[in-house]
Amino acid sequence: MEISIKWNICRVCLQEEPDQRDGSSGGQMHNLFDNDKEEISKALYECAGLTLRTDDNLPQKICRRCMTFLGYALNFRRTCRESEEYLNSVIQLALSPSNIIRERKSETKEDHLKFSMMCDNKPFDPNWKLPN
């Protein structure tokens, strides 16, 4: 037995679609499966993990408010991922062998002496100067 229900609500928030006979401008809802709206179902999957199908007998519309929230969620997700990617690239760059070699070359004799004194468990004297 197949059930077919004509839904007039938003698939996300369950808000009812306004009755267009009352003189309202209409257009408050977007069809999730219009050819040019395929991105909506992809975005809902990306942000909420919802897999939408035309044959699932569930509402096939989304309201403007939820469309706005979906846009915010996509931007937030994109920002998080881009920031994470950038931060990881900074770490990788800092750990790359060429940077380690460059850092070692920039160390001074004084740096080596500080390290040597620390290894010998001698207190480091900040007033000590290298002999000329």
N, CA, C and O atoms as a GROMACS GRO file, in nm:
protein
  528
    1MET      N    1   0.084  -0.117   0.000
    1MET     CA    2   0.000   0.000   0.000
    1MET      C    3   0.090   0.125   0.000
    1MET      O    4   0.180   0.137   0.083
    2GLU      N    5   0.064   0.214  -0.092
    2GLU     CA    6   0.145   0.336  -0.104
    2GLU      C    7   0.069   0.453  -0.043
    2GLU      O    8  -0.050   0.472  -0.066
    3ILE      N    9   0.140   0.531   0.035
    3ILE     CA   10   0.082   0.649   0.099
    3ILE      C   11   0.130   0.772   0.025
    3ILE      O   12   0.249   0.786  -0.003
    4SER      N   13   0.039   0.859  -0.006
    4SER     CA   14   0.075   0.984  -0.073
    4SER      C   15   0.010   1.099   0.002
    4SER      O   16  -0.113   1.110   0.009
    5ILE      N   17   0.093   1.185   0.059
    5ILE     CA   18   0.043   1.299   0.135
    5ILE      C   19   0.090   1.426   0.066
    5ILE      O   20   0.206   1.434   0.026
    6LYS      N   21   0.002   1.523   0.053
    6LYS     CA   22   0.042   1.652  -0.003
    6LYS      C   23   0.079   1.742   0.114
    6LYS      O   24  -0.007   1.792   0.187
    7TRP      N   25   0.208   1.761   0.130
    7TRP     CA   26   0.260   1.841   0.240
    7TRP      C   27   0.267   1.987   0.200
    7TRP      O   28   0.308   2.019   0.088
    8ASN      N   29   0.228   2.076   0.289
    8ASN     CA   30   0.244   2.220   0.271
    8ASN      C   31   0.324   2.279   0.388
    8ASN      O   32   0.289   2.383   0.443
    9ILE      N   33   0.431   2.207   0.423
    9ILE     CA   34   0.515   2.252   0.533
    9ILE      C   35   0.662   2.244   0.492
    9ILE      O   36   0.699   2.176   0.397
   10CYS      N   37   0.743   2.316   0.567
   10CYS     CA   38   0.888   2.314   0.546
   10CYS      C   39   0.944   2.181   0.596
   10CYS      O   40   0.910   2.136   0.705
   11ARG      N   41   1.028   2.120   0.518
   11ARG     CA   42   1.089   1.991   0.553
   11ARG      C   43   1.178   2.003   0.677
   11ARG      O   44   1.196   1.906   0.750
   12VAL      N   45   1.232   2.122   0.701
   12VAL     CA   46   1.328   2.141   0.810
   12VAL      C   47   1.260   2.182   0.940
   12VAL      O   48   1.281   2.118   1.043
   13CYS      N   49   1.180   2.289   0.938
   13CYS     CA   50   1.124   2.343   1.062
   13CYS      C   51   0.974   2.313   1.080
   13CYS      O   52   0.916   2.344   1.184
   14LEU      N   53   0.914   2.255   0.982
   14LEU     CA   54   0.771   2.218   0.983
   14LEU      C   55   0.676   2.337   0.979
   14LEU      O   56   0.556   2.321   1.005
   15GLN      N   57   0.726   2.455   0.946
   15GLN     CA   58   0.640   2.573   0.932
   15GLN      C   59   0.546   2.552   0.813
   15GLN      O   60   0.587   2.503   0.708
   16GLU      N   61   0.421   2.591   0.832
   16GLU     CA   62   0.324   2.577   0.724
   16GLU      C   63   0.348   2.682   0.617
   16GLU      O   64   0.388   2.794   0.645
   17GLU      N   65   0.323   2.642   0.494
   17GLU     CA   66   0.334   2.735   0.382
   17GLU      C   67   0.214   2.829   0.389
   17GLU      O   68   0.101   2.784   0.407
   18PRO      N   69   0.238   2.961   0.375
   18PRO     CA   70   0.125   3.054   0.380
   18PRO      C   71   0.028   3.028   0.265
   18PRO      O   72   0.067   2.991   0.155
   19ASP      N   73  -0.098   3.049   0.294
   19ASP     CA   74  -0.203   3.032   0.193
   19ASP      C   75  -0.196   3.149   0.096
   19ASP      O   76  -0.211   3.264   0.138
   20GLN      N   77  -0.173   3.122  -0.030
   20GLN     CA   78  -0.157   3.228  -0.128
   20GLN      C   79  -0.290   3.295  -0.163
   20GLN      O   80  -0.291   3.399  -0.228
   21ARG      N   81  -0.400   3.236  -0.121
   21ARG     CA   82  -0.530   3.298  -0.148
   21ARG      C   83  -0.558   3.416  -0.057
   21ARG      O   84  -0.650   3.494  -0.084
   22ASP      N   85  -0.480   3.432   0.051
   22ASP     CA   86  -0.504   3.541   0.145
   22ASP      C   87  -0.439   3.671   0.100
   22ASP      O   88  -0.436   3.769   0.175
   23GLY      N   89  -0.386   3.674  -0.022
   23GLY     CA   90  -0.327   3.797  -0.074
   23GLY      C   91  -0.179   3.811  -0.046
   23GLY      O   92  -0.119   3.911  -0.084
   24SER      N   93  -0.120   3.711   0.019
   24SER     CA   94   0.024   3.720   0.045
   24SER      C   95   0.100   3.701  -0.086
   24SER      O   96   0.047   3.647  -0.184
   25SER      N   97   0.222   3.745  -0.086
   25SER     CA   98   0.301   3.743  -0.209
   25SER      C   99   0.340   3.602  -0.252
   25SER      O  100   0.377   3.581  -0.367
   26GLY      N  101   0.332   3.506  -0.161
   26GLY     CA  102   0.372   3.370  -0.196
   26GLY      C  103   0.522   3.361  -0.210
   26GLY      O  104   0.594   3.453  -0.173
   27GLY      N  105   0.568   3.250  -0.262
   27GLY     CA  106   0.712   3.233  -0.282
   27GLY      C  107   0.790   3.218  -0.153
   27GLY      O  108   0.912   3.234  -0.153
   28GLN      N  109   0.721   3.186  -0.044
   28GLN     CA  110   0.789   3.170   0.084
   28GLN      C  111   0.864   3.038   0.092
   28GLN      O  112   0.959   3.025   0.170
   29MET      N  113   0.823   2.942   0.013
   29MET     CA  114   0.884   2.809   0.014
   29MET      C  115   0.958   2.784  -0.116
   29MET      O  116   0.919   2.832  -0.223
   30HIS      N  117   1.065   2.706  -0.106
   30HIS     CA  118   1.142   2.664  -0.223
   30HIS      C  119   1.131   2.512  -0.234
   30HIS      O  120   1.141   2.441  -0.134
   31ASN      N  121   1.110   2.465  -0.355
   31ASN     CA  122   1.107   2.321  -0.376
   31ASN      C  123   1.248   2.266  -0.368
   31ASN      O  124   1.340   2.318  -0.431
   32LEU      N  125   1.266   2.161  -0.290
   32LEU     CA  126   1.398   2.102  -0.269
   32LEU      C  127   1.452   2.032  -0.393
   32LEU      O  128   1.573   2.009  -0.404
   33PHE      N  129   1.366   1.999  -0.485
   33PHE     CA  130   1.408   1.918  -0.598
   33PHE      C  131   1.394   1.985  -0.734
   33PHE      O  132   1.400   1.918  -0.837
   34ASP      N  133   1.376   2.117  -0.735
   34ASP     CA  134   1.380   2.187  -0.863
   34ASP      C  135   1.518   2.167  -0.924
   34ASP      O  136   1.617   2.153  -0.852
   35ASN      N  137   1.524   2.166  -1.056
   35ASN     CA  138   1.652   2.144  -1.123
   35ASN      C  139   1.760   2.240  -1.076
   35ASN      O  140   1.874   2.200  -1.052
   36ASP      N  141   1.724   2.369  -1.062
   36ASP     CA  142   1.824   2.467  -1.021
   36ASP      C  143   1.843   2.472  -0.869
   36ASP      O  144   1.929   2.544  -0.820
   37LYS      N  145   1.765   2.395  -0.796
   37LYS     CA  146   1.775   2.394  -0.650
   37LYS      C  147   1.841   2.267  -0.597
   37LYS      O  148   1.838   2.241  -0.477
   38GLU      N  149   1.901   2.187  -0.685
   38GLU     CA  150   1.966   2.064  -0.642
   38GLU      C  151   2.070   2.090  -0.534
   38GLU      O  152   2.099   2.004  -0.452
   39GLU      N  153   2.126   2.210  -0.536
   39GLU     CA  154   2.227   2.247  -0.436
   39GLU      C  155   2.169   2.247  -0.296
   39GLU      O  156   2.241   2.223  -0.199
   40ILE      N  157   2.040   2.273  -0.282
   40ILE     CA  158   1.977   2.276  -0.150
   40ILE      C  159   1.985   2.138  -0.085
   40ILE      O  160   2.024   2.127   0.031
   41SER      N  161   1.950   2.035  -0.159
   41SER     CA  162   1.955   1.900  -0.099
   41SER      C  163   2.098   1.860  -0.068
   41SER      O  164   2.122   1.792   0.031
   42LYS      N  165   2.195   1.901  -0.151
   42LYS     CA  166   2.336   1.873  -0.122
   42LYS      C  167   2.380   1.946   0.005
   42LYS      O  168   2.451   1.890   0.088
   43ALA      N  169   2.336   2.071   0.018
   43ALA     CA  170   2.373   2.150   0.136
   43ALA      C  171   2.312   2.091   0.262
   43ALA      O  172   2.378   2.086   0.366
   44LEU      N  173   2.188   2.045   0.256
   44LEU     CA  174   2.125   1.983   0.373
   44LEU      C  175   2.198   1.855   0.412
   44LEU      O  176   2.209   1.822   0.530
   45TYR      N  177   2.247   1.784   0.314
   45TYR     CA  178   2.325   1.664   0.345
   45TYR      C  179   2.456   1.702   0.412
   45TYR      O  180   2.495   1.642   0.512
   46GLU      N  181   2.524   1.803   0.357
   46GLU     CA  182   2.652   1.847   0.412
   46GLU      C  183   2.640   1.898   0.555
   46GLU      O  184   2.724   1.868   0.640
   47CYS      N  185   2.535   1.976   0.582
   47CYS     CA  186   2.521   2.041   0.713
   47CYS      C  187   2.446   1.957   0.816
   47CYS      O  188   2.477   1.964   0.935
   48ALA      N  189   2.349   1.879   0.771
   48ALA     CA  190   2.264   1.808   0.867
   48ALA      C  191   2.266   1.656   0.850
   48ALA      O  192   2.209   1.584   0.931
   49GLY      N  193   2.331   1.609   0.745
   49GLY     CA  194   2.335   1.465   0.723
   49GLY      C  195   2.205   1.407   0.671
   49GLY      O  196   2.184   1.286   0.677
   50LEU      N  197   2.117   1.493   0.620
   50LEU     CA  198   1.989   1.446   0.568
   50LEU      C  199   2.004   1.403   0.422
   50LEU      O  200   2.056   1.478   0.340
   51THR      N  201   1.958   1.284   0.393
   51THR     CA  202   1.955   1.238   0.255
   51THR      C  203   1.812   1.254   0.206
   51THR      O  204   1.720   1.188   0.255
   52LEU      N  205   1.795   1.341   0.110
   52LEU     CA  206   1.661   1.370   0.059
   52LEU      C  207   1.637   1.295  -0.071
   52LEU      O  208   1.724   1.287  -0.158
   53ARG      N  209   1.517   1.240  -0.082
   53ARG     CA  210   1.478   1.169  -0.205
   53ARG      C  211   1.340   1.217  -0.247
   53ARG      O  212   1.257   1.249  -0.162
   54THR      N  213   1.317   1.222  -0.374
   54THR     CA  214   1.186   1.267  -0.424
   54THR      C  215   1.077   1.165  -0.391
   54THR      O  216   0.960   1.202  -0.384
   55ASP      N  217   1.113   1.039  -0.372
   55ASP     CA  218   1.013   0.935  -0.351
   55ASP      C  219   0.996   0.894  -0.204
   55ASP      O  220   0.944   0.786  -0.176
   56ASP      N  221   1.041   0.978  -0.110
   56ASP     CA  222   1.032   0.940   0.031
   56ASP      C  223   0.900   0.983   0.098
   56ASP      O  224   0.881   0.960   0.217
   57ASN      N  225   0.810   1.045   0.021
   57ASN     CA  226   0.678   1.088   0.069
   57ASN      C  227   0.686   1.189   0.183
   57ASN      O  228   0.589   1.204   0.258
   58LEU      N  229   0.797   1.258   0.197
   58LEU     CA  230   0.812   1.362   0.299
   58LEU      C  231   0.802   1.498   0.231
   58LEU      O  232   0.809   1.507   0.109
   59PRO      N  233   0.784   1.605   0.310
   59PRO     CA  234   0.774   1.739   0.250
   59PRO      C  235   0.892   1.768   0.156
   59PRO      O  236   1.005   1.729   0.183
   60GLN      N  237   0.861   1.835   0.048
   60GLN     CA  238   0.963   1.864  -0.053
   60GLN      C  239   0.990   2.012  -0.068
   60GLN      O  240   1.034   2.059  -0.173
   61LYS      N  241   0.962   2.086   0.040
   61LYS     CA  242   0.984   2.230   0.038
   61LYS      C  243   1.066   2.272   0.159
   61LYS      O  244   1.072   2.202   0.260
   62ILE      N  245   1.129   2.390   0.145
   62ILE     CA  246   1.204   2.449   0.255
   62ILE      C  247   1.169   2.598   0.258
   62ILE      O  248   1.159   2.662   0.153
   63CYS      N  249   1.149   2.653   0.378
   63CYS     CA  250   1.108   2.793   0.390
   63CYS      C  251   1.228   2.887   0.378
   63CYS      O  252   1.344   2.844   0.386
   64ARG      N  253   1.200   3.014   0.360
   64ARG     CA  254   1.306   3.115   0.346
   64ARG      C  255   1.394   3.122   0.470
   64ARG      O  256   1.516   3.136   0.460
   65ARG      N  257   1.332   3.114   0.586
   65ARG     CA  258   1.408   3.122   0.711
   65ARG      C  259   1.510   3.009   0.720
   65ARG      O  260   1.626   3.032   0.755
   66CYS      N  261   1.467   2.888   0.688
   66CYS     CA  262   1.559   2.774   0.692
   66CYS      C  263   1.664   2.785   0.582
   66CYS      O  264   1.777   2.739   0.600
   67MET      N  265   1.628   2.843   0.468
   67MET     CA  266   1.726   2.867   0.362
   67MET      C  267   1.835   2.961   0.412
   67MET      O  268   1.953   2.941   0.385
   68THR      N  269   1.794   3.064   0.487
   68THR     CA  270   1.890   3.159   0.543
   68THR      C  271   1.982   3.089   0.642
   68THR      O  272   2.104   3.106   0.637
   69PHE      N  273   1.923   3.009   0.732
   69PHE     CA  274   2.003   2.934   0.829
   69PHE      C  275   2.098   2.836   0.760
   69PHE      O  276   2.212   2.818   0.803
   70LEU      N  277   2.051   2.775   0.653
   70LEU     CA  278   2.133   2.682   0.578
   70LEU      C  279   2.254   2.754   0.517
   70LEU      O  280   2.365   2.702   0.516
   71GLY      N  281   2.230   2.874   0.466
   71GLY     CA  282   2.340   2.954   0.413
   71GLY      C  283   2.442   2.988   0.520
   71GLY      O  284   2.563   2.980   0.496
   72TYR      N  285   2.395   3.025   0.640
   72TYR     CA  286   2.486   3.053   0.751
   72TYR      C  287   2.565   2.927   0.788
   72TYR      O  288   2.686   2.934   0.811
   73ALA      N  289   2.497   2.815   0.794
   73ALA     CA  290   2.562   2.689   0.832
   73ALA      C  291   2.669   2.652   0.730
   73ALA      O  292   2.778   2.607   0.767
   74LEU      N  293   2.639   2.669   0.602
   74LEU     CA  294   2.738   2.638   0.498
   74LEU      C  295   2.860   2.729   0.509
   74LEU      O  296   2.973   2.684   0.498
   75ASN      N  297   2.835   2.857   0.532
   75ASN     CA  298   2.946   2.951   0.546
   75ASN      C  299   3.029   2.920   0.670
   75ASN      O  300   3.152   2.925   0.665
   76PHE      N  301   2.964   2.886   0.780
   76PHE     CA  302   3.034   2.850   0.903
   76PHE      C  303   3.120   2.726   0.881
   76PHE      O  304   3.236   2.722   0.921
   77ARG      N  305   3.061   2.626   0.819
   77ARG     CA  306   3.133   2.501   0.791
   77ARG      C  307   3.253   2.527   0.701
   77ARG      O  308   3.363   2.476   0.725
   78ARG      N  309   3.232   2.606   0.598
   78ARG     CA  310   3.341   2.639   0.504
   78ARG      C  311   3.452   2.715   0.576
   78ARG      O  312   3.570   2.686   0.556
   79THR      N  313   3.415   2.812   0.660
   79THR     CA  314   3.514   2.890   0.736
   79THR      C  315   3.594   2.798   0.828
   79THR      O  316   3.717   2.809   0.834
   80CYS      N  317   3.527   2.709   0.899
   80CYS     CA  318   3.596   2.616   0.989
   80CYS      C  319   3.696   2.530   0.914
   80CYS      O  320   3.810   2.513   0.956
   81ARG      N  321   3.653   2.475   0.802
   81ARG     CA  322   3.740   2.387   0.724
   81ARG      C  323   3.858   2.462   0.664
   81ARG      O  324   3.970   2.411   0.666
   82GLU      N  325   3.834   2.581   0.612
   82GLU     CA  326   3.942   2.660   0.555
   82GLU      C  327   4.043   2.701   0.662
   82GLU      O  328   4.164   2.700   0.638
   83SER      N  329   3.993   2.738   0.779
   83SER     CA  330   4.083   2.776   0.889
   83SER      C  331   4.167   2.657   0.934
   83SER      O  332   4.287   2.670   0.957
   84GLU      N  333   4.103   2.543   0.947
   84GLU     CA  334   4.174   2.421   0.987
   84GLU      C  335   4.282   2.386   0.885
   84GLU      O  336   4.395   2.352   0.921
   85GLU      N  337   4.247   2.396   0.758
   85GLU     CA  338   4.344   2.368   0.651
   85GLU      C  339   4.462   2.465   0.657
   85GLU      O  340   4.578   2.425   0.643
   86TYR      N  341   4.432   2.592   0.678
   86TYR     CA  342   4.538   2.693   0.687
   86TYR      C  343   4.629   2.666   0.807
   86TYR      O  344   4.751   2.667   0.793
   87LEU      N  345   4.570   2.641   0.924
   87LEU     CA  346   4.650   2.617   1.044
   87LEU      C  347   4.738   2.493   1.028
   87LEU      O  348   4.854   2.494   1.069
   88ASN      N  349   4.684   2.388   0.969
   88ASN     CA  350   4.765   2.268   0.946
   88ASN      C  351   4.879   2.295   0.848
   88ASN      O  352   4.988   2.241   0.864
   89SER      N  353   4.855   2.380   0.748
   89SER     CA  354   4.962   2.411   0.654
   89SER      C  355   5.072   2.493   0.723
   89SER      O  356   5.190   2.477   0.691
   90VAL      N  357   5.035   2.580   0.816
   90VAL     CA  358   5.134   2.656   0.892
   90VAL      C  359   5.221   2.560   0.975
   90VAL      O  360   5.343   2.574   0.979
   91ILE      N  361   5.156   2.464   1.040
   91ILE     CA  362   5.230   2.366   1.120
   91ILE      C  363   5.324   2.285   1.031
   91ILE      O  364   5.440   2.265   1.065
   92GLN      N  365   5.274   2.239   0.917
   92GLN     CA  366   5.357   2.161   0.825
   92GLN      C  367   5.476   2.243   0.776
   92GLN      O  368   5.587   2.192   0.764
   93LEU      N  369   5.451   2.369   0.747
   93LEU     CA  370   5.558   2.456   0.700
   93LEU      C  371   5.662   2.475   0.810
   93LEU      O  372   5.783   2.472   0.784
   94ALA      N  373   5.616   2.494   0.933
   94ALA     CA  374   5.708   2.513   1.046
   94ALA      C  375   5.791   2.388   1.072
   94ALA      O  376   5.906   2.397   1.117
   95LEU      N  377   5.735   2.272   1.044
   95LEU     CA  378   5.805   2.146   1.070
   95LEU      C  379   5.886   2.097   0.951
   95LEU      O  380   5.955   1.995   0.960
   96SER      N  381   5.878   2.167   0.839
   96SER     CA  382   5.949   2.120   0.720
   96SER      C  383   6.100   2.125   0.743
   96SER      O  384   6.148   2.216   0.811
   97PRO      N  385   6.175   2.030   0.688
   97PRO     CA  386   6.320   2.023   0.709
   97PRO      C  387   6.392   2.152   0.670
   97PRO      O  388   6.489   2.190   0.736
   98SER      N  389   6.349   2.218   0.567
   98SER     CA  390   6.418   2.340   0.524
   98SER      C  391   6.410   2.448   0.631
   98SER      O  392   6.505   2.524   0.649
   99ASN      N  393   6.299   2.457   0.702
   99ASN     CA  394   6.286   2.557   0.810
   99ASN      C  395   6.372   2.520   0.930
   99ASN      O  396   6.427   2.608   0.996
  100ILE      N  397   6.382   2.392   0.960
  100ILE     CA  398   6.464   2.350   1.073
  100ILE      C  399   6.611   2.383   1.045
  100ILE      O  400   6.681   2.433   1.132
  101ILE      N  401   6.656   2.356   0.924
  101ILE     CA  402   6.795   2.388   0.885
  101ILE      C  403   6.818   2.538   0.893
  101ILE      O  404   6.921   2.582   0.943
  102ARG      N  405   6.723   2.616   0.843
  102ARG     CA  406   6.735   2.762   0.846
  102ARG      C  407   6.746   2.811   0.990
  102ARG      O  408   6.826   2.900   1.019
  103GLU      N  409   6.666   2.754   1.081
  103GLU     CA  410   6.671   2.794   1.222
  103GLU      C  411   6.806   2.760   1.282
  103GLU      O  412   6.863   2.840   1.356
  104ARG      N  413   6.857   2.643   1.251
  104ARG     CA  414   6.986   2.602   1.307
  104ARG      C  415   7.097   2.695   1.259
  104ARG      O  416   7.187   2.730   1.336
  105LYS      N  417   7.093   2.734   1.133
  105LYS     CA  418   7.195   2.824   1.079
  105LYS      C  419   7.190   2.960   1.146
  105LYS      O  420   7.292   3.028   1.156
  106SER      N  421   7.073   3.000   1.190
  106SER     CA  422   7.059   3.133   1.250
  106SER      C  423   7.097   3.135   1.398
  106SER      O  424   7.104   3.242   1.459
  107GLU      N  425   7.122   3.018   1.457
  107GLU     CA  426   7.162   3.015   1.597
  107GLU      C  427   7.302   3.074   1.610
  107GLU      O  428   7.386   3.057   1.522
  108THR      N  429   7.328   3.143   1.720
  108THR     CA  430   7.458   3.205   1.743
  108THR      C  431   7.541   3.119   1.836
  108THR      O  432   7.492   3.021   1.893
  109LYS      N  433   7.666   3.156   1.850
  109LYS     CA  434   7.753   3.085   1.944
  109LYS      C  435   7.697   3.097   2.085
  109LYS      O  436   7.707   3.005   2.166
  110GLU      N  437   7.640   3.212   2.112
  110GLU     CA  438   7.583   3.234   2.246
  110GLU      C  439   7.468   3.137   2.272
  110GLU      O  440   7.454   3.085   2.382
  111ASP      N  441   7.386   3.112   2.169
  111ASP     CA  442   7.276   3.016   2.183
  111ASP      C  443   7.331   2.878   2.216
  111ASP      O  444   7.277   2.808   2.302
  112HIS      N  445   7.438   2.838   2.147
  112HIS     CA  446   7.498   2.707   2.174
  112HIS      C  447   7.554   2.701   2.316
  112HIS      O  448   7.543   2.598   2.383
  113LEU      N  449   7.614   2.809   2.360
  113LEU     CA  450   7.671   2.812   2.495
  113LEU      C  451   7.560   2.803   2.600
  113LEU      O  452   7.573   2.731   2.699
  114LYS      N  453   7.451   2.876   2.578
  114LYS     CA  454   7.337   2.869   2.671
  114LYS      C  455   7.289   2.724   2.681
  114LYS      O  456   7.267   2.673   2.791
  115PHE      N  457   7.275   2.661   2.566
  115PHE     CA  458   7.228   2.523   2.564
  115PHE      C  459   7.328   2.432   2.635
  115PHE      O  460   7.289   2.345   2.713
  116SER      N  461   7.455   2.452   2.608
  116SER     CA  462   7.560   2.371   2.669
  116SER      C  463   7.558   2.387   2.822
  116SER      O  464   7.569   2.289   2.895
  117MET      N  465   7.546   2.509   2.868
  117MET     CA  466   7.544   2.534   3.013
  117MET      C  467   7.421   2.471   3.077
  117MET      O  468   7.429   2.418   3.188
  118MET      N  469   7.308   2.476   3.008
  118MET     CA  470   7.188   2.414   3.062
  118MET      C  471   7.207   2.263   3.071
  118MET      O  472   7.161   2.200   3.166
  119CYS      N  473   7.274   2.204   2.972
  119CYS     CA  474   7.296   2.060   2.973
  119CYS      C  475   7.392   2.020   3.084
  119CYS      O  476   7.382   1.909   3.137
  120ASP      N  477   7.486   2.108   3.119
  120ASP     CA  478   7.583   2.079   3.224
  120ASP      C  479   7.527   2.108   3.363
  120ASP      O  480   7.598   2.097   3.463
  121ASN      N  481   7.399   2.145   3.370
  121ASN     CA  482   7.333   2.181   3.495
  121ASN      C  483   7.398   2.299   3.565
  121ASN      O  484   7.386   2.313   3.687
  122LYS      N  485   7.466   2.383   3.491
  122LYS     CA  486   7.522   2.504   3.548
  122LYS      C  487   7.419   2.615   3.534
  122LYS      O  488   7.350   2.623   3.432
  123PRO      N  489   7.408   2.700   3.634
  123PRO     CA  490   7.312   2.811   3.620
  123PRO      C  491   7.359   2.906   3.510
  123PRO      O  492   7.478   2.932   3.496
  124PHE      N  493   7.267   2.954   3.435
  124PHE     CA  494   7.300   3.046   3.326
  124PHE      C  495   7.311   3.187   3.380
  124PHE      O  496   7.222   3.236   3.449
  125ASP      N  497   7.421   3.253   3.347
  125ASP     CA  498   7.446   3.391   3.389
  125ASP      C  499   7.413   3.481   3.271
  125ASP      O  500   7.485   3.481   3.171
  126PRO      N  501   7.305   3.559   3.281
  126PRO     CA  502   7.267   3.644   3.168
  126PRO      C  503   7.365   3.757   3.142
  126PRO      O  504   7.361   3.817   3.035
  127ASN      N  505   7.453   3.788   3.236
  127ASN     CA  506   7.552   3.894   3.218
  127ASN      C  507   7.680   3.844   3.152
  127ASN      O  508   7.767   3.923   3.115
  128TRP      N  509   7.693   3.714   3.139
  128TRP     CA  510   7.813   3.657   3.080
  128TRP      C  511   7.825   3.698   2.934
  128TRP      O  512   7.725   3.699   2.862
  129LYS      N  513   7.943   3.730   2.889
  129LYS     CA  514   7.970   3.772   2.751
  129LYS      C  515   8.070   3.675   2.689
  129LYS      O  516   8.157   3.621   2.757
  130LEU      N  517   8.055   3.657   2.561
  130LEU     CA  518   8.151   3.576   2.487
  130LEU      C  519   8.285   3.647   2.481
  130LEU      O  520   8.288   3.769   2.459
  131PRO      N  521   8.397   3.574   2.501
  131PRO     CA  522   8.528   3.640   2.487
  131PRO      C  523   8.553   3.676   2.340
  131PRO      O  524   8.512   3.605   2.248
  132ASN      N  525   8.620   3.787   2.320
  132ASN     CA  526   8.650   3.832   2.181
  132ASN      C  527   8.767   3.763   2.125
  132ASN      O  528   8.805   3.790   2.010
   0.00000   0.00000   0.00000
